[in-house]
Amino acid sequence: MKAYSLDLRQKIVKAHLAEKMSIRKVAARFAVSKSLVQKLVKLQRTEGNLQAKQRGKPQFSHLTNAEPEVKALVAEYPDATLAELCELFAVKTGNWVSQSAMCRYLQKLGLNRKKKLGTVAKQQQKEFKI
């Protein structure tokens, strides 16, 4: 659902404050809820601004400006798994990141993540299949 336009918000507050209309009459006149009128009037009084607030959660990542650190980790530990890279990053910077965030950042940087070869048992299984 979209936010109400700034023009409509201003008209609603003006009708209540300047024209001295009750909140219920303003809500009926503009076909909005009574609580919206109350919120807009309160917003006008407290902030002096009727702009709609940005929706959603702000996106933040500790990896945003960590390109040199991540590149150094990948160069130093080319066989590290995502979990290990996350742990190494946490040790180096003090900021923990998830495996999915690390994976997305590596893809963004164009760094290939080399996987470890399996354990000795897996290598032996391959030898027996031949």
C-alpha positions in Angstrom: 0.0 0.0 0.0 1.3 3.4 -0.9 1.6 6.3 1.5 -0.9 9.2 1.2 0.4 12.1 -0.9 1.8 15.1 0.9 -0.9 17.3 -0.6 -3.7 15.2 1.0 -1.9 15.1 4.3 -1.6 18.9 4.3 -5.3 19.2 3.5 -6.3 16.9 6.3 -4.3 18.8 8.9 -5.4 22.1 7.6 -9.1 21.1 7.8 -8.6 20.1 11.4 -6.5 22.9 12.6 -7.4 25.9 10.5 -11.1 25.1 9.8 -11.6 23.8 13.3 -13.3 20.7 12.1 -13.5 17.7 14.4 -11.3 14.7 13.8 -14.3 12.5 12.9 -15.7 15.1 10.4 -12.3 15.4 8.8 -11.9 11.6 8.5 -15.4 11.3 6.9 -14.7 14.3 4.5 -11.5 12.8 3.2 -12.5 9.1 3.5 -9.6 8.2 5.8 -9.5 6.7 9.3 -9.8 8.7 12.4 -6.5 7.4 13.6 -4.8 8.7 10.5 -6.1 12.2 11.2 -4.8 11.9 14.8 -1.4 10.7 13.7 -1.0 13.5 11.1 -2.0 16.2 13.5 0.4 14.8 16.1 3.1 14.6 13.4 2.6 18.2 12.4 2.8 19.4 16.0 5.8 17.4 17.0 7.9 17.5 13.8 6.4 20.3 11.8 6.6 18.0 8.8 4.1 15.8 7.1 6.5 13.9 4.8 5.9 10.1 4.7 8.6 8.2 6.4 10.7 5.8 4.4 9.3 2.3 4.5 11.2 -0.8 5.3 14.2 -1.7 7.4 17.5 0.1 6.7 20.0 -2.1 5.1 23.4 -2.3 6.8 26.3 -4.7 6.4 29.7 -4.8 8.0 31.0 -5.9 4.6 30.1 -2.6 2.9 33.6 -1.1 3.0 35.5 -4.2 3.8 36.7 -5.1 0.3 40.5 -5.0 1.1 40.0 -7.2 4.2 37.9 -9.8 2.3 40.3 -9.9 -0.6 43.2 -10.4 1.7 41.4 -13.2 3.6 40.5 -15.0 0.3 44.1 -14.6 -0.9 45.6 -15.9 2.4 43.1 -18.7 2.8 42.1 -19.8 -0.7 40.6 -23.2 0.5 38.5 -21.7 3.3 34.8 -22.5 3.4 32.2 -19.7 3.8 31.9 -20.5 7.5 35.6 -20.3 7.9 35.8 -17.0 6.0 33.1 -15.6 8.3 35.0 -16.7 11.4 38.3 -15.2 10.0 36.5 -12.0 9.2 35.1 -11.8 12.7 38.6 -12.4 14.2 40.2 -9.8 11.9 37.5 -7.0 12.2 35.5 -7.9 15.3 32.3 -7.9 13.2 30.4 -11.1 12.6 28.6 -11.7 9.3 26.4 -14.5 8.1 27.5 -17.1 5.5 24.9 -15.8 3.0 26.1 -12.2 3.4 29.7 -13.4 2.8 28.7 -15.4 -0.2 26.8 -12.4 -1.8 29.7 -10.1 -1.1 32.2 -12.6 -2.7 30.0 -12.8 -5.8 29.7 -9.0 -5.9 33.5 -8.8 -5.8 33.8 -11.5 -8.5 35.9 -13.7 -6.2 35.5 -17.4 -6.7 35.3 -19.5 -3.6 37.4 -22.6 -3.8 36.0 -25.6 -2.0 38.1 -28.0 0.0 38.7 -31.4 -1.5 36.9 -33.9 0.6 38.4 -35.9 3.5 40.7 -38.8 3.0 37.7 -41.2 3.3 36.0 -39.6 0.3 39.2 -39.9 -1.7 39.5 -43.6 -0.8 35.9 -44.2 -1.9 36.7 -42.7 -5.3 39.7 -45.0 -5.7 37.6 -48.1 -5.0 35.0 -47.2 -7.6 37.5 -47.3 -10.4 
